[in-house]
């Protein structure tokens, strides 16, 4: 009987809270190697432009732009136009995002 109560409690704890859903979405986004690397670089350097990221990652600007667009739409980064260039920085609006970025710096 106590085993069933323990299992029920575990099952109740698995019900997705908002924080769990945010973390799940973040992990899905960062499951891609290039997006993970972009977030790691941006979180360490605070703000970088598309061209700089393309050079660092040794890939095309269009590939970097596609990843940045996905990260921006998800709310992890925000873009800022500087002349003809787009530069991006982390958007730290949720404490869970801050925690994940902190883990990435280790």
C-alpha positions in Angstrom: 0.0 0.0 0.0 2.8 2.5 0.9 4.5 1.7 -2.5 1.4 2.8 -4.3 1.3 6.1 -2.3 5.0 6.7 -3.1 4.4 6.1 -6.8 1.4 8.4 -6.8 3.5 11.2 -5.2 6.3 10.7 -7.7 3.7 10.9 -10.5 2.2 14.1 -9.1 5.7 15.7 -8.9 6.2 14.9 -12.6 3.2 17.1 -13.6 4.8 19.8 -15.7 5.2 23.1 -14.0 5.9 26.3 -16.0 9.6 26.1 -14.9 9.8 22.5 -16.2 8.2 23.5 -19.5 10.7 26.4 -19.9 13.6 24.1 -19.1 12.4 21.5 -21.5 12.2 24.1 -24.3 15.6 25.4 -23.5 17.2 21.9 -23.6 15.5 21.2 -26.9 16.9 24.4 -28.4 20.3 23.9 -27.0 20.3 20.2 -28.1 21.6 21.5 -31.5 25.5 21.7 -31.3 25.6 25.0 -33.2 22.9 26.7 -31.2 24.6 25.6 -28.0 27.9 27.0 -29.1 26.3 30.3 -30.1 24.6 30.6 -26.7 27.8 29.8 -25.0 29.8 32.4 -27.0 27.1 35.1 -26.6 26.7 34.5 -22.9 30.5 34.8 -22.4 31.0 37.8 -24.7 27.7 39.6 -24.0 27.1 40.7 -27.6 28.3 39.7 -31.0 27.4 40.3 -34.6 26.4 37.6 -37.1 29.7 38.0 -39.1 31.8 37.6 -35.9 29.9 34.5 -34.9 30.3 33.0 -38.4 34.1 33.5 -38.2 34.3 32.0 -34.7 32.3 29.0 -35.7 33.9 28.7 -39.1 30.5 28.5 -40.9 28.4 30.7 -43.2 26.6 33.8 -42.1 23.3 32.4 -43.4 23.7 29.3 -41.2 24.5 31.4 -38.2 21.5 33.7 -39.0 19.1 30.8 -39.1 20.2 29.6 -35.7 20.1 33.1 -34.3 16.6 33.5 -35.6 15.4 30.4 -33.8 17.1 31.5 -30.6 15.6 35.0 -30.9 12.1 33.6 -31.6 12.4 31.4 -28.5 13.3 34.4 -26.3 16.8 33.4 -25.4 18.5 36.3 -27.3 17.6 39.6 -28.7 18.9 41.3 -31.8 20.1 44.9 -32.2 20.9 46.5 -35.6 24.2 48.2 -35.9 24.4 49.8 -39.3 24.2 47.0 -41.7 25.0 44.3 -39.1 22.8 42.5 -36.7 24.3 41.9 -33.2 22.8 39.6 -30.6 23.0 39.4 -26.8 21.4 37.0 -24.3 18.0 37.9 -23.0 17.9 36.9 -19.4 14.2 37.3 -18.5 13.7 34.1 -16.6 15.7 32.7 -13.7 15.9 29.3 -15.2 17.6 30.7 -18.3 20.1 32.4 -16.1 20.8 29.1 -14.3 21.3 27.2 -17.6 23.7 29.9 -18.8 25.6 29.7 -15.6 26.0 26.0 -16.0 27.3 26.5 -19.6 30.1 28.7 -18.2 31.5 26.0 -16.0 
